[in-house]
Structure formats: structure tokens, C-alpha cells
Amino acid sequence: MRLLHTSDWHLGRSFHRVSLLDAQAAFLDHLVATVRDHGVDAVLVAGDVYDRAVPPLTAVELFDTALHRLAEAGVPTVMISGNHDSARRLGVGARLIERAGIHLRTDPDGIGTPVVLPDPPHGDVALYGLPYLEPALVRKRLGAPKADHRAVLSAAMDRVRADLADRPAGTRSVVLAHAFVSGGEPSDSERDITVGGVASVPAGVFDGVDYVALGHLHGSQALTDRVRYSGSPLAYSFSEWRHRKTMWLVDLAPDGGVTAERIDCPVPRPLARIRGRLDDLLADPALDRHEDAWVEATLTDPVRPAEPMVRLARRFPHALGLVFEPERADTADDLLSYARRLRGRTDQQIAEDFVTHVRGAGPDARERAVLHGAFADVRADLAVREREVGR
């Protein structure tokens, strides 16, 4: 049986305030084409369909269109809710939609009830959907001993294995889950799911099934041959600039063996991270290849340059991010404690030091006068209040 594993669509999300709706629509076109061109038997969507619990109408319309197209393709689709989704909203109409071959798994009570796909003459394939399990909310429902991710996922997998044990010998099994599994490489764009200081669970929690289709981490990666993250189809932070965005095309052999290959997703615009002094970045011919990319620039100028984003955009019109990390030699003062550095200094001096630290150069005469006037106004206001309190 051939499976297409994807996740983390985050419909409705933007990239540094740039709408990704067209790029997400292009990805869904690509997904449907992949289903048809590669003879896919089932599509697995491992959570975070939407970017937030109450998605914008445009995202809902895009999702609705995707459901219709998948149903028209006649290929069963199994989807679970992720930590960004509202499980209740995503699951509305699930039993009705199931008649069209779209199986939404958003309710923890349905964990032990798989979608069973016949694969003659090799036997059935049971697909179990484990929606994102917020430990504090599902602990009692699942009978978990503790309210943490490992405990609730272990309890959920106990239900999966119990159901699988009652099925005919040779039934192959697939689990969809949305979780942070140990060994996975995170990026900056995933929402933290830490509970009690522990966010990750060991891959061994999923022992006993043939394939585990994971969602949550945005980089495509294989933790084992049988436990994989598809990653997000689009980049949602500059930390993903080195990611190759793909889906997994998984072949499940009659004996439960797994082979998988990556199917590349459309890239709306490449990402680039560049670093250096502004004048150097504007003149370096080696950076020509990034002029059409979404760019994050880290400026190392000792003194913050004037209008850096305006100047940067003249060469890199799609520049979206600016970071300042000035090159400065540490001085003895930098190594002193904060309290020692403030000892004996006036408010004016402390404020001027702050300007120097942030900008890389101290205030000029006009700026010092502004600071002086601000402190004088504050002192006058405090004096008035003290007199009023003393009456």
C-alpha cells in the first residue's frame, strides 16, 4: 500500500507579514497532483491543518476546497488535529465527511478505532489517528498515571495495541501522531508544547506498529525507518532556510516493511540569511544569488547605520528581517556586575550609557539635552507629588 505523509500545513499563516495563501494553494495543487501521478492509496495529514484555533475565512475556504478535491480523487484521507488546531472546530461534521472518504480524527475517545483499508490479497491496513493530546485535558480520559506527554501518549498507544491485537494476523498498522519525539530537530516556528519541563517523548512509545506518521516539527526527518516527520510544506521561519520541504511517499510492503522517498514541495521564494556590515552586504557580488530571496540580514556594524532596512531593500527587495549584532571588543567595564557599573553614576550618565550600548555610539549634544530635559521634568513632577502627599 502506498501512503502520502504530510503535516503542518498551517493554513492562514503568513511569513513576516507576507501572505502565504497563494503558496499554500499551490502546495495543495501539488499534493492532489502527487496523489494522482504516484498512485497513492491513502493520504495522511498529521496535524496543524490550520495555524490557529479560529482561522481566517480564506484559510477555511482553502481547506474546504482541498477536502472536495481529495474526495473527488477517490483516495482515502486521514487527518488529525494538531496543537495549533481547534480539535472541536476541525472535527465538525466528521461523521458526515467520512462518507466521502475523509476521516477526521480529533477526539481522543476514538484513538482505538482505526480507519481500516482493505489491501487484497495482502490483508487490511489499520490507520490509527492520535490527535494532539494536551496532557492536563486528556489524562483522566485515557487513564494515564501522570499529566505529561509520555504518559498520555503511552496510554493512547496501549489502546492502539489492544485493538490491533484483536485483529486478524497480518493486519498492518499505521499511527498518525502530533508530538515532539526525542531525537527530532526543532526550528523556531513550532509552538512550544512543554509540560512540566518535558516536551519530548521517546520513539519507543510507538513500538508495535509498522509506520508512524508524525507532525509538529517543521523539518522533514526520519527518526527511524518507521518513525518519520514529514515537516511543513512551506518555511515558516528563517530558521528553516536550509530545510528541503517535502512529503514522504511511503510504500508499506505486505510483510510490514517500509520504504520511503521524499517528494519535493513547491518553493514560493527561497530563504537567505546574510551577515556582515551593511556596506559590505550591499557591495558583495557573491550575494547576487539572494536578490530575489526572502532575506534576513544580520548587521555587524559597530554603530547602527542610518535607515538600514531602506538601504538593504534597494538591493534585496524582499528583505524581511533585520538583526543587529555589532562587532565590539569586550572591555573591562563589560565584565563588571550591573550594580558595580551603576555605582556612583547619575541618571543622566546611566541613560547615556544605555544609548551607547544599544546604538554603538553615545548621544550627541542635542540628544543629551533631550535626556537632561526629560529627567528634569520627572524630578519636578515627583517633587509636586511629594508636596501633595505631605499636605
JOURSUL-V184716 format. One record per pair of residues at least 12 apart in sequence whose C-alpha atoms are under 7 Angstrom apart, sorted by the first residue. I is the first residue (numbers start at 0). J is the second residue. Records with the same first field share a line. If there is no record, write none. Layout:
I: J + J
This chain:
0: 40 + 118 + 250 + 251 + 252
1: 39 + 40 + 41 + 249 + 250 + 251
2: 39 + 40 + 41 + 42 + 248 + 249 + 250
3: 39 + 41 + 42 + 43 + 246 + 247 + 248 + 249
4: 42 + 43 + 44 + 212 + 229 + 246 + 247 + 248
5: 43 + 44 + 45 + 229 + 246 + 247
6: 44 + 45 + 46 + 47 + 214 + 229 + 230 + 231
7: 46 + 47 + 48 + 214 + 215 + 230 + 231
8: 47 + 48 + 49 + 231 + 232
9: 47 + 48 + 49 + 50
10: 23 + 48 + 49 + 50 + 58
11: 49 + 50 + 54 + 55 + 58
12: 50
14: 235
15: 319
22: 267
24: 61
26: 264 + 265
27: 65
31: 69
40: 74
41: 74 + 75 + 76
42: 75 + 76 + 77
43: 76 + 77 + 78
44: 77 + 78 + 79
45: 78 + 79 + 175 + 176 + 177 + 212 + 213 + 214
46: 78 + 79 + 80 + 81 + 177 + 214
47: 80 + 81 + 82 + 83 + 84
48: 80 + 84
49: 83 + 84
50: 83 + 84
51: 83 + 84
52: 83 + 84 + 85
70: 99 + 100 + 101
75: 100 + 101
76: 100 + 101 + 102
77: 101 + 102 + 103
78: 102 + 103 + 104
79: 103 + 104 + 105 + 128 + 129 + 130
80: 104 + 105 + 130 + 131
81: 130 + 131 + 177
82: 131
86: 105
90: 103 + 105
104: 128 + 130
105: 130
106: 130
107: 129 + 130
110: 127 + 128 + 129 + 155 + 158 + 159
111: 127 + 158 + 159 + 162
112: 127
113: 125 + 126 + 127
114: 126 + 127
121: 253
122: 169 + 170
123: 170 + 171
124: 170 + 171 + 172
125: 170 + 171 + 172 + 173
126: 172 + 173 + 174
127: 173 + 174 + 175
128: 174 + 175 + 176
129: 175 + 176
130: 176 + 177
131: 176 + 177 + 178
134: 146 + 147 + 148 + 151
138: 151
141: 154 + 155
142: 154
147: 194
148: 198 + 200
149: 200
153: 204
156: 205
171: 209 + 255
172: 208 + 209 + 210
173: 208 + 209 + 210 + 211
174: 210 + 211 + 212
175: 211 + 212 + 213
176: 212 + 213 + 214
177: 213 + 214 + 215
178: 214 + 215
179: 198 + 199 + 200 + 215 + 216
180: 199 + 200 + 201 + 202
181: 199 + 200 + 201 + 202
182: 222
183: 222
185: 216 + 217
186: 217 + 238 + 239
187: 236 + 238
188: 235 + 236
189: 215 + 216
209: 225 + 255
210: 225 + 226
211: 225 + 226 + 227
212: 226 + 227 + 228
213: 227 + 228 + 229
214: 228 + 229 + 230
216: 228 + 230
217: 230 + 231
218: 230 + 231 + 242
219: 244 + 245
224: 257
225: 257
229: 245 + 246 + 247
230: 244
231: 244
232: 244 + 245 + 264
237: 270
240: 270 + 271
244: 263 + 264
245: 261 + 262 + 263 + 264
246: 261 + 262 + 263
247: 259 + 260 + 261 + 262
248: 260 + 261 + 262
268: 292 + 293
269: 292 + 293
270: 292 + 293 + 294
271: 289 + 292 + 293 + 294 + 295
272: 294 + 295 + 296
273: 295 + 296 + 297
274: 296 + 297 + 298
275: 297 + 298 + 299
276: 298 + 299 + 300
277: 298 + 300
281: 311 + 314
290: 314 + 315
291: 315 + 317
292: 317
293: 317 + 318 + 319
294: 317 + 318 + 319 + 320
295: 318 + 319 + 320 + 321
296: 320 + 321 + 322
297: 321 + 322 + 323 + 324
298: 322 + 323 + 324 + 325
299: 323 + 324 + 325 + 326
300: 325 + 326
301: 325 + 326 + 327 + 359
302: 325 + 358 + 359 + 360
303: 358 + 359
347: 370 + 371
